Amino acid sequence: MNKNSMFFVGLDLGDKHSYIAILDQDGELIEETRLPSTKASFHQRFSTLPPCRVAMEVGSHSRWASYLLKELDHDTLVANARKLRAIYDNPRKGDRVDAEILARLARLDPELLSPIHHRSPQAQADLAVLRSRDALIRSRTLLINHARGIVKSSGARLPSCSANCFASKAAPAIPETLRPALSPILETIASLTQQIHEYDRQIEQLCQDQYPETKLLRKISGVGPITALAYILTLEDPKRFIK
């Protein structure tokens, strides 16, 4: 492989294994390889290549893979899956064929890939805080509805109250016969509420320390720290949008 030539790489990402196809500047297929879908194997293979243009389809592994390859000085393109499928209908469906097609599109015209922009690792980590809080909210709601349903089926009712105070308000109203079944549920709800409050404090701190631009959004009626931070992290870099 000539280190002074430009190479074009198609990377078909799989959950356990991925396929790469490498074209030279004349479009000649010079290598097809299967490798484990791990950071270590990707680093080992791509660190031996001169700067290449690498194309991959967006997916569960494309975020970390694209950032790893960028760190190795490769021009990395993450293709929009929906628009990519509109370009070609592959009758010879297979990872090797897809990898080669990605490489050929990267060589002919990168714009055909309709490249997308992944969030930075830091933005993704901060967004994970919001998503984790949301997961706890949904879990708590499920348990609250479960408790209400069980009590209602026995002919009683739990008092109306906010989710934050449900555990303490509902406890005295649970029929004695249902306490063995529902007391652990109420304890879990109380624990989830504490964890949600901790996420709220963490989100408030992120807004103040890392994303001061959320302050402007929070001047809008009904927009709090969670909505403001979610908007900023989703947008991340306004400059990437065409005016």
N, C-alpha and C positions, 0 to 999 in steps of 0.2 A: 504494500500500500504506500503510495507516494505521499509523503508528509506535506508536500507543497501543493497538492491538488485539493479541490473543494469536493467534499463528500456530502451526500444527502442520505439521511437515515430515517426509515420508517420504523416506529416502535409500536407494536400492537400489545397493549398491556393486558395481562391476564391476572387472575387472583393469585395463582401459584407460580405460573411461568409466563414469560413474555417472549415475543419473537421480534427480532430486528432484521431489517433488510437494508443493505448499504449499496448505494449507487455511486459510481464515479461521476465526474462532471460531464461525461458523454452519455450518461444514462445507462451504462452497463452495470448489471447486477453483479457485484463482486463478492458479496457475502450474505449468507442467511444463517442466523444463529438463534438458538433457544437458550434462555437463561432464567434463573429463578427471579421472581419479582421481589427482590430485596435491595435495600440500599447498598449493601456490601457488594453484591454481584454487579449492580449497575455501575458503581464506582470503579470496580476492578476493570470492567470492559470499556467504559467510555473514557476513562482517564488515559487509556492508551491511544485514543484517536486524536488526530488534530482537530481544531475547531470545525464542527460540522453544523449543518442545518438539520435539526431533528424534529420530526413531526409525530405527534401522538394524538389519540382521540381522548376527549375529556371523559373522566371516569373516576372511580374511587381511588386509583393509584396515581392519577395524573398530577395531582398537586405536589406531592413530595418528589415525584420523579422529575417534574419540570424544574423545580428549584434546585435539585441536585445537579442536573445537567447544566443549568445556567451557571452554577458555581464552578463547573469544569470548563467554562468559556464556550459552551455550545449555544448556537442560535436556536432557541427552543420554541416551537409552535404547538399550541394545544388547540386541536380542531374542534369546532362546534359540531357535535354528533348529529344533530338533526339536519343541519345544512349539508354536512358531509354525505349523509345517506341520500340526499336529494341529487347529489352529483353523480353517484354511480350505484348501480344495482349489481352486486357482485355474484354472478352465477356460480363461481368457483369458491364459495364461501370457505374460508380457512384463515387461520392466524397468519400463516406465511404470506398468503396472497394479500391480505389486508395490510400487512407491514410493507409489502412492496408498493402497493397503491399509495399509501401514505408518503413513502419516499418519492415516488414519481410526482405526486401533487406538490410536494415541497420543492422539488427541482423545477417544475414547470411554472408554477405561479402560487406562491404562498397564500395569496388572497382567496384562492379557491377553498382554503381550509376554514375561512371565516374565523380566524384565531380568537380565542377567548382569553380573558385575563384572570388568573387566579389571585385570590387575596394573598397578602404577605403572610408568612408564618405567624408573626405577632398578631396581626388582625384576625387570623383564623383562631388563634388561641384565645383571644378576647371574646370572639363570637361564641366560642365553646362555652364560655361562662354563661352567656345569655341562654344558650340552648340547654345547658344543664339545669338552669333555673326553671326553664319551661318544662323540662321533663319531670322535675319535682312537683311543679304545679299540677300537671296532668295526673301524676300518681296520687297526689293528695285529693284531687277532685274525684278520682275513681273510688278511693277509700271512703270518702264522705258519702258519696252516692250509695255505696255498698251498705254502710251503716244505716243510713236513712231507710233504705229498702228493706233491710232485715227487720228493723224495728216496726216499720209500717205494716209488714206482713203479719206481725203479731197483734195488731190492733192498736198500737200506740204510735206516737209521733215524737220526733225530736224537735226542739225549738228552732225557729228561724234565727240565723245568726251568720256573721261573716265567717269565711274559711279560717281566718287567723285565730278566732276564738272558739272554733267548733269543738275542739277536744275538751276544753273546760266547761263549756255550756252544755254539751251533750251528755257528759258523764253522769250527772245526777238523774237524767231522764231515761236512762237505759233500764229496761225491766230486769229484775234480778235474775230471771232465768237465762237472759241473753248476755249477762256480764262475762261469763267465761269465754264466749265467742267474740265479743266486741271490745273488751278491755284492751287486748293487745292491738287491735285496730286503732283505738283512740290514742294509745301510746305512740304508735307509728305516725299517726297524723300530727301529734304534738311535736315529734322529732322532725318531721318534714317541715313543719312551720318554722322551727328554729333554723333549720338549714336554709330555707328560703330567705329568711331575714338576713342570714349571713351573706348570701349571694347579693341581696339588696345593698348591703354595706359595701361589698366588693365592687359592685357596679357603680355606685355613687363615687367611690374612690377613683375608679377608672375614668369617669367623666371629668373629675376635677384635675387629676394628675396627667392623664395621657390624651384626653380628647376634650380640651377646653371649648372646642367649637360646638359642643353639645349645649353649651349655655345659651347660645342664640336660639337654637331650636326649642329649648324649654320655655322660652318666652311665649310660645304659641299655646293657646288655651288647650288643655287636654293632653299635652305632650310632656311626659315625664322622662326620667333618666333612662328607663329601659327602651322606650320608643326612640328617643334621641340617639342613644348609643347604637341601637340596631340599624338605624338609618345611616349613620356615619360609617359603620363597619361594612355595611352592604355597598355603599357608594365607594368608600375608601379614597380613590384618587379621581377627582372630577375631571382632571386633564385628559383622561383616557377616552372621554366621550367627545364625539364630533359635534361642534356647535352648528 
